[in-house]
Amino acid sequence: MSMKTRLLLVVCLVCMGVTAQQPATMRVMCYNVENLFDIKDDTLTNDSEYLPGGMRGWNYKRYEQKLAHIAQVVTAIGGWSPPAIIGLCEIENDNCLKTLVKYSQLKSLNYQYVHYESPDARGVDVGLLYQPHLFKPIASKPIHVALKTGRTTRDILYVSGTLPNGDTAHVFVNHFPSRLGGELESEPNRFTAASVLRAQVDSILMLDSAALVLIMGDFNDYPNNRSINNVLAAQPLNQPTLTTNQLYNLTYDLHQRGDIGSYKHDGQWGMLDQFIVSGGWLKRAKQSCIDANSVTVFAPEWLLEEAKPLGKQPARTYVGMKFNGGYSDHLPIFLDITLNYK
């Protein structure tokens, strides 16, 4: 091999290496994992159900299995490329996330996380996992939701970070107040959460109308409910024109289909778990963009169980107070971001 040929080969290999460091897409995942509690007593919260000797029979073996199940779902969704960003709902504390990323089957994937303790009475929080070479946080904060009833609920998690192509993404992870006490009776609580979230989004879009805002989580309401459709003003994509500073619900059409969803209630599928984005993600031809068709409910057979006579549903960890050994009462959702380089 001549010196000139060797030089060309080296140049080619270097170029290939640079290309390999610039991914064309990155996957974002959202998952309500159904009560990921550790086995330690938190004296500041009501976590007695999920303590050894408690009414649910929670113990280290079950906790370890729960962590393994979450890791299995994450790796299955990512395939050869682990999800770059993961929003998680119903995790108890920092210790749960630390154990998940450092000691479960995810330990070799180098995930880092963002988490803040929230004032929820049961100690249930949201958190964000991320691959540091694909998403670099530059700011984060918990956003308090003060309910008029005085009841405490989960904070909203905000994290902004840079993508591999230099774009900045503004990510919100949510777990809106539950429907405990009835859908209509509890609806004002979700109105409050939606209005707090909308104010935060508006403060970003006021500074940059084309900002890349990505909202995800378990909203305990569906895309066509008033908290999402009216208060948050997240529209379906069937609009004649798309505007950068408007919010669009990428899971609206999936909910309307009715044959699949992230959650099943009384035999009916629905999208409690949603992706909502600003129009900037949908109108960028030369920078980061999201294809609405990439939004998927991850529903392999091993995440489902038969529940006669209502058909298949998510294989839950608990059915009532009985340990079922499944994964979660929710199915995860994901989407892909296309990374165009300037």
N, C-alpha and C positions, 0 to 999 in steps of 0.2 A: 504494500500500500504506500503510495507516494505521500510526501509531506503535505501537498495541496489537498489530497483526498482526506487525509486525517484531519486537517483543519476544517474542511467542510463538514465532516462527520461530527466534530466537536460542536460546531456552530449549530447544527441541526439538533443535537441532543440538548444543548442549552435552551434553544427555542422551544423544544418540546417540554422542557422542565418549566419554563415560564408559563406556557399554556396550561400545564397541569395545575399550576397554582392559581389559575383564574377560572373557577367553575362557571359553567354556563347557567346553571340553575341551583337553587337551594330550597329545601323543603321546610315548611312550617307546620307544626303539629299542635293540636289542642286536645286535652284529655281530662275529663273529670274522672279521677281514679277511684272514687268511692271510699272515702274515709281511710286515708293512709295515716294511721296513728302508730307511734312507737309504743313501747311498753313502760315508759317512765311517767310517773304522776306529775302533772303540772298543777301546782296548787293554786294557780291564778285562773284556771279554766275548769269547766265541767267535762273532764275526759274520763270519768269513772267507768263508763261503758266499755272503754277500750283499755282496760288495765287487767293484768293477770288477777284472776279471782273475781272479775267483774261479771255482769250479767251476760255478756256476749262470749265469755270464755276466750278472750283474746290472750295470746301468748307469743313468745319469741318465734316459735315455729311458724305460726300463722303470719306474723309480721314479715318473716324472712320469705315466705311464699309469696306474699303480696308484693314485696320488692322485686322478686324474680319475675312475677307476672308483668309488672310495669316495664321492666327491662326487656322482656320478650316482645311486648307490643312495640316499644320504641325501635328495637333493632329490625323487627319485621316491616315496619312502615318505611324505615330508611333504606333497607336493602344494603347495597354496597356503600351508600353514602348516608350516614346517620342524619336525621333531621337537624337542621342548623339551629332552629329556635323551637322550643317546646313550652307552651303555656299549660300549667297544671292547676287543677282545682281540687279542693278537699285534701290538702296535705296539712298535717298538724303543726309542724314547726321546722326550724332550720335543721335540726338533727335528722329528720326524715329525709330531707333533700341531700344532706351531706352523706348519709348512709347509702342513699340511692346512687349517687354519682361516684362514690369512692369505694364502696364495698359490695355492690351488687354486680350483676353481669355487665353493667355499663362502665365499669371501672377502667377499661382499656380505651374508652372513647373520649376521654379528656373533657367531659362536660364540666362547665362551671354554672353557677346559678345566682339568681337575685331573689331575695326574699326579705320581707319585713313581717314582724309579728303584728297581727291585727286584733281589734278588741272583740272579735266574735266570741260569744259565750262558751261555745264548745272548743274554741281554739283552732277552728278550721280556717286555713289561709289559702292564698293562691301563690304560685311561684313561677319563675321563668328559668328554664335550662337553656344553655346556648353553647355552641361550638365557637371558641374564641377566635379561630382563624376565619370564621365566616360572619360573625357578629361581634363587634367590639363596643360594649356599653360605654357611653360618655356621660350619662346622667340617669338617675333613677329616684323614685320616691313613692311612698304609699299615699293614696288619696282617700281621705276619710269620708265615709257616707253617714251623715247624721240623720237617722230616721226620726220622724215626728213623734212616733210612739215611744221613743226613748230606748227602744230595743237596740242592742248592738248587732252589727253585721260585719261582713268582710270588707276590708279596704280594697280599693282598686289599685293594682300595681301598674306603674308607668315606668317604662325603660326606653330611653332613646339610645341608638347606637349606629355605627357605620357598617355598611355592607362592603364586600370585597371590591366593588367598583367605586367606592367613595361616597355613594349616596347615604343619606341619613334616614333611618326608619324610626318612627315613633310608635311604640308598641304598648297597648293597654291589655292587661289580663284581668278578667272580671269573673265574679261569682255573685250574681245579683241575689237579693233576699228571696227566700223560698216561698212556696205557696202554702205554708203552714197556716191553718185556720180557714183556708178556702181561697180560690183564685181571686175572686172579686174583693174579698175582705183584705187580702194581702197586697193587692195591686198598687195601692199608694206607695208602698215601700219600694217597689221596683220603679215607679215613677221618679222617686227621689234619687235612686241610684242612676237612672238614665239621665236625669237633669244635671247631676254632678259630672258625669262622664261627658255629656254634651258641652258643658262649660269648659272643661279641660281641652277638648278637641278644638273648640272655637278659638281658644287662646293661642293654639298652634297655627291654625289656618289663618288667623288674623295677621300673623307675622309673615306667613308664606302660604298663599292660597293653593300652591301646588305641592305642599308638604305631603310626605308619604306616611299616612296614618293607618295602622293596622290594629284592629280591635278584635279580640277573641275571648272566648270563655263560655261558661254556663250561665245563661241569662234567666233561667227559670220562667221564661216566657218564650213564645214562638215568634218568628219573623213578622207575622201579621198582627201580633198583639200591640196594644197602644203604647206600651213603654218603649218598644223598639221602633215601631212605624211612625208614631207621632212625636213622642217626647225626644227620643234620640234622633228621630228623623232619618233613619236608615232606609233608603228606598230600594225596591227591587230593581233589577237591571233592565227591565222592559221600558226604559225611558227613551224618548225620541232623540235626546242629546245627553251626553255625559259632561258634567262640570267638575273641574278639579277640586273645588272646595265643598263638594257635597259628599255625603256618606252613602255607600251602596252595600246592601246585604247580599253577599255572594252565596248564601245558603237558602235564600228565599225560594228559589225554584225547586230545590230538593225537598223543602218542606211541603210545597204545593203538590208534589208528586204523590206523597203519602205512602209509597211502597217501601220506603227506607227512611231512616232517620238516625239520630244519635241517641234517642231515648224512646222507650215504648211505654205508653200509659193506657191501661184499659184496652189493650189490644191494638192501639193506634200508634203508628210511628210518627215522630215529630222531631224538629230540629231545635232542641233546647240549647245545643252547643252551636255556636255560629262564628263565622268570619265576616267582619264588616270593615270596609276599606274606604279611604278617601278616593275621589276620582283621579287623583294624580297617579295612582298605581295603574289605572286603566287607560290613560291617555298618552303615556310616555312611549314614544316610538324608539328613542335612542338611549333610554336609561332603564332603570329597574321597572319591571312591570309584572302584573299578575294576570294570568289567563283564568277567567272565571270558570272555564271548563275543567280546570285542574282540581277544583274543590271536590273532595271525595270523602265519603263516610267509609272508614276502614272496617269491614265486616266479614273477615274470614270465618269459616265454619267453627274454628276452635274458640272464637270469641262469643259464640252463640250457644243457646241451649233451647230445647223444646219445652214449651210451657202450654200444655194442652188445657183448654181448647183454643188458645189464643195464638198458637204458632210460635215461631222462633222469636227470641228476645235476647238481649245481652246476658251473658252468663255472669251473674252477680256474685260478689263475695259473700253477702248475706241475703237470705230471703226472710224478711221479718227479723226475728232474733236468732234464727237458725243459720249456722255457718254452712255456706254452700260451696266454698272453695273455688269460686269463679274469679273473674278478673275485675269487673266493674259493672254497675247498673247503667253506665253510659258506654257508647262506642266512641272511639277517637275520630277526629276529622283532620284532614291535612290539605294543603295547597302548595303550589310551586311558584317561586319567584324567578323570573328570567332576569339574568344579570347582563345587561348590555354595558360595554365599556366605552368610555368617551375617547 
